[in-house]
Amino acid sequence: MDTLAALALATDKPDDDVLNRKPMGRTAPLISTSMWKMILGQSCMQLIVTFTIHFGGDKIFFGSGHITDHEKAQIDALTFNTFVWLQFFKLFVTRKLDEGDGLTTVKERITKSNLNFFEHFFRNWYFVAIACIIGGFQILIMFVGGAAFSIAHQTGAMWGTAIICGLLSFPVGLCIRIIPDIWVERIFPTRLFNCVMSYCHRFTKIFKRNKDKSVDVDDIESNSNTNTVSTDTNGIDSCCGASKVNGKNILKVGDSNKRNEGAPSSLNSELTGTTACPTLDSNSNCGISSAATSVITN
């Protein structure tokens, strides 16, 4: 439903008075005061309505006595149905965004361009079609949804309650549109909001810094392991007379024997960092680790 609603609003063309305004500029906030004012106002109203129906619906429709499982399922379905219709009718209210920007008094904001939510409504048939699809699917779900959507049969009173509660979006939207933006900005805890956002930004930077440090430590460990294998390979070359041809290690046993014969074993140990090996056979590893031995074999 949210995707369809966003598509409907995205296809709605702006009014002429909006197009005749000056550009907002780069420093203008992405979510303006009129936007979050409407978001907070409609959200508070929807929470009050849905919580009232969810927690007090059984007393409203069935009295204070014990209710059955079917009646509890009816209340749950009513809560879902009411919430959807609240969102459905709010779709029309949100067609108006910043038409009242710059108007600082209540009298100035009571205008057709600011309060007429159905202005140029039939100009965009995509909006009309998508709104009909959303409403039609909701009616279909409530009548034939059954076990698939955990829907219990709704009485006429329940349907009337859901529609009337959904229509509350219009008077609430009108009141929100009439209230000047500067009034809301004065009572809104701007300092607290900026403080919370600053802490969130600082926490994000610390988290990113720790993540970068962990990545650097992993890189250092991998590089140290690579250097260790390289050092072992150099020891093999020095001790056993190995050389590389076309990227492959080739062992020169004869050269190794001559080297060992011509120099003391202690000197060979100091130069190579390994124990001297006078001969290299299949049963000797020349004092080299198993990892280095596998390098020779390869």
C-alpha positions as CSV (number, residue, x, y, z in Angstrom):
1,M,0.0,0.0,0.0
2,D,2.8,2.4,0.8
3,T,4.4,1.8,-2.6
4,L,1.2,2.5,-4.4
5,A,0.6,5.7,-2.3
6,A,4.1,6.9,-3.0
7,L,3.5,6.3,-6.7
8,A,0.3,8.1,-6.7
9,L,1.8,11.2,-5.0
10,A,4.8,11.1,-7.3
11,T,2.6,11.3,-10.4
12,D,0.6,14.3,-9.1
13,K,1.6,17.5,-10.8
14,P,2.4,20.6,-8.7
15,D,0.1,23.6,-8.7
16,D,0.9,26.8,-10.6
17,D,1.6,28.8,-7.4
18,V,4.3,26.3,-6.4
19,L,6.0,26.6,-9.8
20,N,6.0,30.4,-9.6
21,R,8.0,30.4,-6.4
22,K,11.7,31.0,-6.1
23,P,14.0,28.0,-5.7
24,M,14.6,26.9,-2.1
25,G,18.4,26.7,-2.3
26,R,20.9,24.1,-1.2
27,T,20.7,24.9,2.5
28,A,16.9,24.3,2.7
29,P,16.1,21.2,4.7
30,L,14.9,18.1,2.8
31,I,11.9,17.7,5.2
32,S,10.4,21.1,5.7
33,T,8.4,22.3,8.7
34,S,5.1,21.8,7.1
35,M,6.0,18.2,6.2
36,W,7.1,17.1,9.7
37,K,4.3,19.1,11.2
38,M,1.8,17.0,9.2
39,I,3.7,13.8,9.9
40,L,3.6,14.3,13.7
41,G,0.0,15.5,13.8
42,Q,-1.4,12.7,11.7
43,S,0.7,10.1,13.5
44,C,-0.5,11.2,16.9
45,M,-4.1,11.1,15.7
46,Q,-3.7,7.6,14.2
47,L,-2.0,6.2,17.4
48,I,-4.9,7.5,19.5
49,V,-7.5,6.0,17.3
50,T,-5.9,2.6,16.8
51,F,-5.0,2.2,20.5
52,T,-8.5,3.1,21.5
53,I,-10.0,0.5,19.2
54,H,-7.4,-2.1,20.0
55,F,-7.6,-1.9,23.8
56,G,-11.2,-0.6,24.2
57,G,-13.0,-2.0,21.2
58,D,-14.3,-5.0,23.1
59,K,-16.0,-2.7,25.7
60,I,-17.4,-0.4,23.0
61,F,-19.0,-3.2,20.9
62,F,-19.6,-6.1,23.3
63,G,-19.9,-4.4,26.7
64,S,-17.8,-5.1,29.8
65,G,-18.5,-8.9,29.9
66,H,-16.3,-11.7,28.7
67,I,-15.8,-11.9,24.9
68,T,-15.2,-15.0,22.8
69,D,-12.3,-15.7,20.5
70,H,-14.4,-14.8,17.5
71,E,-15.3,-11.4,19.0
72,K,-11.6,-10.8,19.8
73,A,-10.7,-11.6,16.2
74,Q,-13.4,-9.1,15.1
75,I,-11.8,-6.4,17.1
76,D,-8.3,-7.2,15.7
77,A,-9.7,-7.1,12.2
78,L,-11.4,-3.8,13.0
79,T,-8.1,-2.3,14.1
80,F,-6.5,-3.3,10.9
81,N,-9.3,-2.0,8.8
82,T,-9.4,1.3,10.6
83,F,-5.6,1.8,10.3
84,V,-5.8,1.2,6.5
85,W,-8.6,3.7,6.0
86,L,-6.7,6.2,8.1
87,Q,-3.8,5.8,5.7
88,F,-6.1,5.9,2.7
89,F,-7.7,9.2,3.4
90,K,-4.4,10.7,4.5
91,L,-3.3,10.1,1.0
92,F,-5.6,12.9,-0.2
93,V,-4.5,15.3,2.6
94,T,-0.8,14.9,1.7
95,R,-1.5,16.3,-1.8
96,K,-0.9,19.7,-0.2
97,L,2.7,20.3,1.0
98,D,4.2,23.8,1.1
99,E,1.4,25.9,-0.3
100,G,1.2,27.9,3.0
101,D,4.9,28.6,3.4
102,G,5.6,32.2,4.4
103,L,2.1,32.8,5.8
104,T,2.5,33.7,9.5
105,T,-1.1,34.2,10.6
106,V,-4.1,32.0,10.8
107,K,-6.2,34.3,8.6
108,E,-3.6,34.2,5.8
109,R,-3.5,30.4,5.8
110,I,-7.3,30.0,5.4
111,T,-7.2,30.0,1.6
112,K,-8.4,27.6,-1.1
113,S,-4.9,26.8,-2.3
114,N,-3.8,25.9,1.2
115,L,-6.9,23.9,2.4
116,N,-8.6,22.5,-0.7
117,F,-7.2,18.9,-0.7
118,F,-9.2,18.0,-3.9
119,E,-8.0,20.9,-6.0
120,H,-7.3,19.7,-9.5
121,F,-8.1,16.2,-8.3
122,F,-9.1,14.8,-11.7
123,R,-6.1,16.3,-13.5
124,N,-4.1,13.3,-12.6
125,W,-5.9,10.0,-13.5
126,Y,-3.0,8.0,-12.3
127,F,-3.7,9.2,-8.8
128,V,-7.4,8.4,-9.1
129,A,-6.7,4.9,-10.5
130,I,-4.2,4.1,-7.7
131,A,-6.5,5.3,-5.0
132,C,-9.3,3.1,-6.4
133,I,-6.9,0.1,-6.5
134,I,-5.9,0.7,-2.8
135,G,-9.5,1.0,-1.6
136,G,-10.7,-1.9,-3.8
137,F,-8.0,-4.2,-2.5
138,Q,-8.8,-3.3,1.1
139,I,-12.5,-4.0,0.7
140,L,-11.6,-7.3,-1.1
141,I,-9.3,-8.3,1.8
142,M,-11.9,-7.6,4.4
143,F,-14.7,-9.6,2.7
144,V,-12.8,-12.6,1.3
145,G,-9.5,-12.4,3.1
146,G,-10.6,-14.9,5.7
147,A,-7.9,-17.1,7.3
148,A,-5.2,-15.9,4.8
149,F,-5.3,-12.4,6.4
150,S,-6.8,-13.5,9.8
151,I,-9.9,-11.5,9.1
152,A,-13.1,-12.1,11.0
153,H,-16.5,-11.0,9.7
154,Q,-17.2,-7.3,10.3
155,T,-20.6,-5.9,11.2
156,G,-22.1,-2.8,9.8
157,A,-21.3,-0.8,12.9
158,M,-17.6,-1.9,12.6
159,W,-17.5,-0.9,9.0
160,G,-19.0,2.5,9.9
161,T,-16.5,2.9,12.7
162,A,-13.5,2.2,10.4
163,I,-14.7,4.6,7.7
164,I,-15.6,7.4,10.1
165,C,-12.3,7.1,11.9
166,G,-10.5,7.2,8.6
167,L,-12.3,10.4,7.6
168,L,-10.8,12.0,10.7
169,S,-7.7,12.6,8.6
170,F,-9.5,15.5,6.9
171,P,-10.4,17.7,9.9
172,V,-7.1,16.9,11.5
173,G,-5.3,17.8,8.3
174,L,-7.2,21.1,8.0
175,C,-6.3,22.1,11.6
176,I,-2.6,21.3,10.9
177,R,-2.6,23.3,7.7
178,I,-4.2,26.3,9.5
179,I,-1.5,26.4,12.2
180,P,1.4,28.6,11.1
181,D,4.7,27.0,10.9
182,I,6.4,29.5,13.1
183,W,4.1,28.6,16.0
184,V,5.3,25.0,15.8
185,E,8.9,26.0,15.4
186,R,8.7,28.0,18.7
187,I,7.3,25.2,20.8
188,F,9.4,22.4,19.1
189,P,12.4,21.5,21.3
190,T,14.9,22.5,18.6
191,R,17.9,22.5,21.1
192,L,17.0,19.0,22.3
193,F,16.5,17.8,18.7
194,N,19.9,19.2,17.6
195,C,21.6,17.6,20.7
196,V,20.1,14.2,19.9
197,M,21.2,14.5,16.3
198,S,24.7,15.5,17.3
199,Y,25.0,12.5,19.6
200,C,23.8,10.2,16.8
201,H,26.3,11.7,14.4
202,R,29.1,11.3,16.9
203,F,28.1,7.7,17.6
204,T,28.1,7.0,13.9
205,K,31.6,8.4,13.5
206,I,32.9,6.3,16.5
207,F,31.3,3.2,15.1
208,K,32.8,3.8,11.7
209,R,36.3,4.5,13.2
210,N,36.2,1.2,15.2
211,K,35.2,-0.6,12.1
212,D,38.1,0.8,10.2
213,K,40.5,-0.1,12.9
214,S,39.4,-3.7,12.9
215,V,39.9,-3.8,9.2
216,D,43.4,-2.4,9.6
217,V,44.3,-5.0,12.2
218,D,43.1,-7.8,9.9
219,D,45.2,-6.4,7.1
220,I,48.3,-6.2,9.4
221,E,47.8,-9.8,10.5
222,S,47.5,-11.1,6.9
223,N,50.6,-9.1,5.9
224,S,52.6,-10.5,8.8
225,N,51.6,-14.1,7.8
226,T,52.7,-13.4,4.3
227,N,56.1,-12.0,5.4
228,T,56.6,-15.1,7.6
229,V,56.1,-17.5,4.7
230,S,58.4,-15.3,2.6
231,T,61.1,-15.4,5.3
232,D,60.9,-19.2,5.5
233,T,61.3,-19.4,1.8
234,N,64.4,-17.2,1.9
235,G,65.9,-19.5,4.5
236,I,65.2,-22.5,2.3
237,D,67.0,-20.8,-0.6
238,S,70.1,-19.9,1.5
239,C,70.3,-23.3,3.3
240,C,69.5,-25.8,0.6
241,G,70.7,-23.9,-2.5
242,A,67.2,-23.4,-4.0
243,S,66.6,-21.0,-6.8
244,K,63.6,-19.8,-8.8
245,V,63.2,-20.4,-12.5
246,N,60.0,-19.0,-14.1
247,G,58.5,-18.5,-10.7
248,K,59.2,-22.1,-9.5
249,N,61.6,-23.2,-6.7
250,I,64.3,-25.5,-8.0
251,L,66.6,-27.2,-5.4
252,K,70.3,-27.5,-6.2
253,V,71.4,-30.3,-4.0
254,G,75.0,-30.3,-5.3
255,D,75.4,-26.6,-4.6
256,S,74.1,-27.1,-1.1
257,N,76.7,-29.8,-0.5
258,K,79.5,-27.7,-1.8
259,R,78.4,-24.8,0.3
260,N,78.2,-26.9,3.4
261,E,81.6,-28.4,2.7
262,G,83.3,-25.0,2.2
263,A,82.0,-23.2,5.2
264,P,81.5,-24.1,8.9
265,S,78.1,-25.2,9.9
266,S,77.9,-22.5,12.5
267,L,78.4,-19.8,9.8
268,N,75.8,-21.4,7.6
269,S,73.4,-21.3,10.6
270,E,74.0,-17.7,11.2
271,L,73.6,-16.7,7.6
272,T,70.5,-18.7,6.9
273,G,68.8,-18.5,10.3
274,T,68.3,-22.3,10.2
275,T,70.3,-25.3,11.1
276,A,72.8,-26.4,8.6
277,C,72.0,-29.4,6.5
278,P,74.9,-31.2,4.9
279,T,72.7,-33.3,2.7
280,L,69.1,-33.1,1.7
281,D,67.2,-36.3,1.5
282,S,63.6,-37.3,1.7
283,N,63.7,-37.9,5.4
284,S,65.2,-34.5,6.4
285,N,63.5,-31.1,6.6
286,C,66.7,-29.1,7.1
287,G,65.4,-27.7,10.4
288,I,62.7,-26.0,8.4
289,S,59.0,-25.8,9.3
290,S,56.4,-27.9,7.6
291,A,55.1,-24.8,5.8
292,A,58.5,-24.1,4.3
293,T,58.9,-27.7,3.3
294,S,55.6,-27.5,1.4
295,V,57.0,-24.4,-0.4
296,I,60.0,-26.5,-1.6
297,T,57.9,-29.3,-2.8
298,N,55.8,-27.0,-4.8
